[in-house]
Each structure stands twice: as C-alpha cells, then as structure tokens.
Amino acid sequence: MSTGRALWRRVPPWAVDGGLVVLAVLDAWINLYGEGTPLVWACVALGSTALFLRRRFPLAVFLLTLPMTLFMDVAVAPITALYTLAASTRNRPMLAGCALLNAGVDTLGWPLSDAFDGDRTWTLVQFVYTLATAVAPVLFGQLVQARHDVARQLVEVEEAREHERALHAQTVLASERAQLAREMHDVVSHQVSLIAVQAGAMQVASKDLDAREAARTIRTLSTNTLDELRHMVTLLRASGGRESALTPQPTLADLQQLIANSGIETTLAGELPAGISTTAQRTVYRTVQEALTNVRKHAPGARAEVRLWHDAHHFGVTVTNTAPTRPPVALPSAHHGLIGLKERAELLDGILTAESTPQGGYKVELRAPARSD
C-alpha cells in the first residue's frame, strides 16, 4: 500500500463528508454570483448538508441534490451523490435512470420555459453532454465496487488455498507417519517378538539357574519393549491423520454435535425409526455432513434444514438450504462427495437425489427401504 493511500485511509469519514459539503456550498455560491433567492439558498442548504448522510441513504441524498441542480449549474453535490449511489448498489437499471434524471434536470434549468426557447439542437447537445458527465461518476462508482468485490474474493481464495495447503501437508505427514508405523510394526516388532520367543524357550530348556534368570529378564524386557512399541505405533498412526481412524464411527447420537459445529444456521427436525442399524446411521450422518459442507462451500450465508423422516416402507433424511446471500468463491472440486453418498445409499438398497429448489437453494435427500434396518 502506498503512503498516500495509507494517509487517506486515516482520514475519518466525517471529515471527508464535511469537506464535500463545503465544496458543494462553494460551488453553488460561485454559480449564483450573489443573485440567489431564499428558495434557491434553501435548496442549496438541503442538497449540500444531505451529503453528510450519503453513506447511509445514497438514493435519498441524490434526490435531494436535484432541486439545486435545477436552479444552477452545479457539479460537486450531484456527482458526489451519484458516485456514492453507484458504489453502494448493484441495481444498474436504477443507476441508469438516476443518470438520465440528473442529465434531464441539469439540461432543463429554471425557469423551464427557457429550455424550450431557441435552438432545440443545442438543447439536445447539452443533454448529451450532461448525460456523459453524469455517467462518469456512475461508472467510477461501479468500478470501485467491483474492485472491492475482487479484493474480497482474493482474500477468500487465499484463505481457501492456505486451508488446502494445510490439508495437503497434514495428508503427507500422516502418510509418512503411517509408513513409518508399518515399518516399525513389520520389522522391529517381528524381531523383538522373535527375541521374546527365543528367550522364553531358553528359560524353559536351560538347566542353569543363572541362564534361566537371564532368559527371563530378556523375555520381560522384550515384552515391555513390544508394549511400548505398539503404543508408539498407535501414536504415529493417530498423529497427523484423521481422528476417525482411531475413534468409533459416528452415529445419529453425533448428529446434533455435527450441526452445532457446522458454522451454518441449521435446524434439525423429525426422527428415524428405533433400532436402525449402525450402517444406516452412519450413512445418514455422512449424508448430512456432506450436504452441510457443500452449503458452506457453494452457498455462503444460506440457512439449512435437516429433516429426519420415516414411514411404513422407507426412512431417510432431507437436507435443504436456502439461496446464498453472498457470492460463492469458485474452488476446485472433484465432485466425489455426492458420488460417495450415492454408493453408500446403494449399499442400503436406497437412492440419493440432489437437485435445485425453485427458491434458488439446493436439496439433498436420502431414501432407503425400511427393511435395511
């Protein structure tokens, strides 16, 4: 960041707005040349002081600058209002209408009869000129808005890349430790086990008490070493890897915790039949997990509903989310999540469907026959 930009960001917003108000009044005073009436000065005061509220009510502030534009050829107040409106809204038809309205009011002037006297061609030329002047702050405001959007998306993409790099590093580390654990288990454990077996055989076969005592000590040490080695191998397999590799697989009892940790506004309703198999519970859990992950990735700001249901012949889960409230970030995806869920559903003789909703959201539903319990 340049020094000038850093200094500009330190200026408080109220100071910037105050400076714009002073410039707007000065602009009007220069155009009036001391010939302003109380009505005109009231319009100047209204349109200029309204700039203090341009960040909160940009459309209203623009409309308040139109009266002073009608009475005089001012530029600071209407251009500032148009820029603020363009930088804060995505409604382009409204922006085009505001630019046309500003150009029309500026072209007509007061009294209105003067605009229709004389050469109509010059009136049209003046309208085109003022329209181009009004379009400039609109385009600049849209450019600033697009720049902010790109900057925000770059930050989100960089965060996603950092997360991907961290996951890749953890995967590589887990693979290396798993390989080391296999080597220790296959080679070292095998050799120590042979030592313990040979020491046990020597302890039984030897006639010498000292030799039997030494063999017993060797066997004891070998057994303790095997226990410590197994513990170390377990730690190596667990460290850096997925916790699910050494912990029990999730069931319906873990569903509430999954929803609470999802970071999404989610409601849980309904229930499944009693006595459902652990395989079916795990499939339901993984379906909800993948659906909420997709909501977090592809529908930022959306709300989700998880509904468990069952009837006389089927049971299942339906996860529905609303339309996103923020633009999603395009992230690379292999689309393996839903494929895996469909394979899990087929193991239950069921089906998995995923489709968009008319409201712009998405729905994932698992349906399985009750006989699979």
N, C-alpha and C positions, 0 to 999 in steps of 0.2 A: 504493500500500500504506500502511495506517495505521501510526502509530508503535507502537501496541500490538502489532499483528501482527508488525512488524519486530523488536521486542524479544523476542516469544515465539519467533520462529524462531532467535534467537541462543542460546536455552537448549539445552544439549546433551541428547540423548535419555536418557543415563544419569541425569541429574538429574531429568528428568520421571518416569522409572520408579522412581527411589528415593523421590520424593515420594509416588507412588501406593502403594508398599509400606508406607511409614509410615502413610498414611491407612487402608490396609486393616487393619493391625495395631491402630490406634487404634479403628477401627470394631468389630473383634472384641472388644477389651478392654472397650469400653463395653457391649456386649451381654452379656458374661459376668458382669460385676459381681463379679469375683473368685471365681467358682464353677467355673472351668474345670478340667477334669481333664487329666492329662498327654496323654491321647489327643486331647482337643479342642485343646490348645495345639499338638500336633504337626500337626494338620490346618490350624490357623491359620498356622503357620510354613511349611508346604508350599504352601498356596494363595497366601499373600502374597508369599513370595520368588519364586514362579514368575512373578510379574509382570515380573521382570527379563528373562524370555525371551519375552514376549508378542509381540514383533515377528517373531521367528524361528519360533516354534511356537505360533501362536494357538489352534489346536484343543486341543492338549495342555494348554496353560495353563488353558483354560476347564474342561476335565475335572478338573484338579487343584483348582479352586476349589469343586467340587461338595461334597466332604466337609465343608468348613467351613460351606457353606450349609445342609447337612442338620442340623448341630448348633446353629446360631444364626441369627438374623435379620440377616444382614449384607448390605450393598449394594455397597460400593466394589469389592471384588475381582471378584465375578461380573459386574457391569455393565461394568467396565473390560475384562474378558476378552471379553465378548460384543461390545462395541464394536470392539475390535481385530480380532476374527474377522470381523465384518461388513464392516470397512473393507478387508480383505485378501483376501476370497474372493468369487467370483461364484456359488457354489453355494447358491442360495436354498432348495431343499429341506433342505439340511443346516442352514442358519441357522434355519429354522422348527423343525426337530427339536431344535436346541440350546435355543431359546427355550422350547419345551414341556418339555424336560428340566429346565431351570433352574426353571421355574414349578412342576413336579411335586415336585422335591426340596425347594424352599422351602416348599411347602404341607404336605408330609408331616411334616417335622421329626423330631426324635428325643426320646423313643422313638417308633417308628412306630405303636404301638398308640394313642397319644393322638390321632392324626389321624382315627381311625375311631370315637372315642367322642364322644358328644354330638350336636349338630345337624349333620347331613350338609349341609344347605343352606348353613350358614356356611362349611363346608369348600369347597364349590363356589364361593361368593362370593370366598373368599380365593384360590382357584386362579385365578379370572378376574382378580383384582386383581394378583397376582404375574405372571401372563402378560402383562398390559398393561405392567407395569414392565419385564419382560424384552424386550418388543417394541420399546420406545423406543430403547435403545442400538443394536439391530439396524437399525432404520430410519435412525437418525442415521449409523451407520457406512456404510450403503449410500448415503446422501445425500453423504457426504464422498467416497466412491469415485466416484460419478457426477460430482461437481464436478471431481475430478482428471482424469477422462476428458474432460470438456468442455474443460477448460483445455488439456490436451494436444492435443486436436483443433483448438482455436482457433489454437494455435501452428502446427500443421501446415498449416491452411488459410491462415494469414497468410503462411507461407513459400511456399506454392503461389501465392498472389496476387502476392507480390513477384517470384517467378520469371516469372509470366505478364506482369507489367508490364515486367520487364526484356526479355523476348522481344518484347513489343509495341513497346517503344522501339527495340530493335535492328531490327525489321522496318521501322518508319517511317524510321529513319535510313538503312537500306540502300536503301529505295525512293527517298528524296530524293537520295542519292548516285548511284544508278543513273540517275535522271532527269538530274541534273547531268552525268553522264558522257555520256549520249546527246546532250545539248545541245552539249557541248564537241566531241564527235566529229562530229556532224552539221553544226554551224555553223562552229566555229573551224577544225576540220581541213579542212573544204571550202575555206574562204577561204585558209588557208595553202597548201593544195595548189595552188590557182589561182595564188598568188603565185610558187610554185616553178616551175610550168609556164611562166608568162609570163617569168620571169627566165631560164629555160633557152632559150626561144625568142629572147629578146633577145640572149642570149650568142652564139647561133649566127648570128643575122641581122645583128648590128651590125658595122660596119666599123671603128669607133673602138675602139682598144685599151683606153682608159680606161673606155669604156662597157661593153665586154665583161668587163673585170675587175670593174666594179661589179655587173654582172648575175651573174657567177659568185659573188661574195660574197653577194648577195641569195639566190641559189639555195641556197648552202651553209647560210646561216643558216636559211632556210625548212625545209630538210631536217632540220637538227638540231632545230628547233622542233617539227616533226612527230614526231620520235622521242621527244622529251621529253613531248609531249602524249599520245602513245599510252601511254607509261609511266604518266603521271598518270591517264589514264582507267582503266587496269588497276588501279591502286591504289584509285581511287574505287569501282570495281565490287567489289573484294575487301573493302575496309574496311567493317565493319558488316554484311556479308552472310554467307551460308553459305559455308564454306570449300570445299564440294563444287562450287561454281560454277566454281572455277578449278583444282581438283585432279582427278586421274583418279578415275573412278567405282570404288567398292570391288569387290573380288573375293573369292574364297574365301581368298586369302592374308591378307586383313584380318580374317577371322572370329575368329581367336584373340585379336586385339587388342580387337575389339568385346566379346567375352565378358569379357576381363580388366578392361575399363573400365566394365562394366555396373553394378558395385556389388552384384551378386547372386551367391550361391553357385551356380555353374553348372558342370556337367560337359559335356565335348564328346567324342562317340564316333562311330565309323564314318567312312566316306569316300564320296566321289562318284566316278563313273567318270572316267577320264582323258580329256582332250580336250573337256570340257564347254564349251559356248560362253560367251562373256563375258556375254551377256544372261541366260543361265540362272544363272551365278554371281552376277550382281547381284541376280537375283530371290531366290535362296536367302539371300543376305546381308540383303536388305531384310526378308525374312520373319522371320529370326532377330532382327533389330534391333527390328521392331515387336512381336514376341512378348515379348521381354525388357522393352521399355518398358511394355507392359501389365502384366507381372508386377510391375514396380516401382511402378506406379500403383495397381493394383487388388488386389494380393496381397502386402502388406508382410510381410517376414520369410520368404517362401516360398523354396524351393530349386527350381532349374530344371535340366533335362537337355536338351541339344541332340544329336540323333542324326541323322547323315547316313547315307543308305542308298541302295542301288540293286539291281536285279535284271535279268533278261534283257529286261524290257519297260519298266520305269519307273525313275525315280530321284526323290529328294526329301529333305525334311528334316522332322523331327518335334520340336517343342519342347513339353515337358511340365513343368508346375510343380506343386508340392505345395500343400496348402491354406495360406492365410495364417495367420501366428501372431500378427498384430496386427490390430486393426480398421482397415479401409481408410478413407481420407478421401474423402468424396464430392466429386469435382471435375467441372466442366463438360467435356463431351466431345461432339464432332460425329460420332464413330464413323466417321470417314473412313479410319482406318488399315487396318482389315480390308477395307474396300471397295477401297482401292488395291491391297492384296495380291491380292485375287481378280482384279482386272483384269490385274495382272502375270502371274498364273498362267494366265489365259486366253490371253495372248499366246504362251505356251509350249504351248498346247493341253492344259493341265493343269487341276487343280482345287485349291482351298484349302478346308479344313474347319477349323472351330473349335467345340469342344464341351467341356462339363464332364466331369470324370472322376468315377468312383464314390467316390474318396477325398476329394472336395471341392476338387480342383485344376482345372487347365484344360489343354487340349491343342490346339495349332495344327499342322496338317500340310499340307505342300505336296507334291503328287504330279503328276509330269509324265511324258509318254512319252519313252522314250529316243531316239526319232528327232528330238527337238528339239535335240539336242546340236549 
